[in-house]
Amino acid sequence: MEPVDLGDEERPGGITRKTLLKAALIGAPMSILAGTAAHASLARDVAVTGGPLLPTPFCDDDDEPTVEQIEGPYFKPNSPQRTTLPGNGTPLTVSGYVFGLSCQPLANVLLDFWQADANGAYDNVGFNFRGHQYTNANGAYKLTTIVPGLYPGRTRHIHVKAQAPNKPILTTQLYFPGEPRNNTDTIYDARLLMNVRTNGAGLEATFDFVLNVQGAPPSSSPSASPTTGPGGTWQAGRTYAAGDTVTYGGSTYRCLQGHTAQAGWEPPNVPALWQRIG
Ligand SMILES: [Fe+2]
């Protein structure tokens, strides 16, 4: 495998690169060997102690747009819906849960991932290493991909936009423990460290998102009843494909990503799914 570059410096707790590489060879979890300092706590663990969860921090490195400016050089809307991003590189899985502030699992959260390939390049023509998925009824997700390559100026990272139905988009990034550039990347945030362990020839990472959603999660079951209120052709329960257009509240919207509409995903509320065109 092509291991994550762990650097040559002494690790906190006296673990050397050599020790870590040896650990990788025998498949031991790096997070355990590197001590608690390198072990990012998961929201599901923190919740046991009680009290509200801290939301996952926002993180933006200017290679993706703000919410209002959806066409950025590296983020591309309309990524394919898929949980596996195929391509050559060190296999990596990222899995976990999406919670609200009260640790309630959030179903049907849109998670849109994008990352560099093994050489540190983004595909700005096609959709390599881009894909979106939705959390299941338990709030769980799983991404199968490769370890992203490094590119100038940044530490190793994976981009993601997370959006619960009818809620704002969280744009953030996930990081790898033990990366030398974590110390020099000004955008890097230790609260966004994944737990990473070796798994055969690849890496297995976990991360729990916490979205700024109060109380009980929205209903996860699609409603077949047409929406009432503002009016238009948009209907909960209908399946839309990218490119479809609907009207809602007197405006026209174009579908960016195929999905089955549900209450809470009215076009003005989900800019990741609908673009207003008139
Ligand atoms: Fe990036």
Residues whose N, C-alpha, C, O or C-beta is under 5 A from the ligand:
A	BS01	LIG	D63
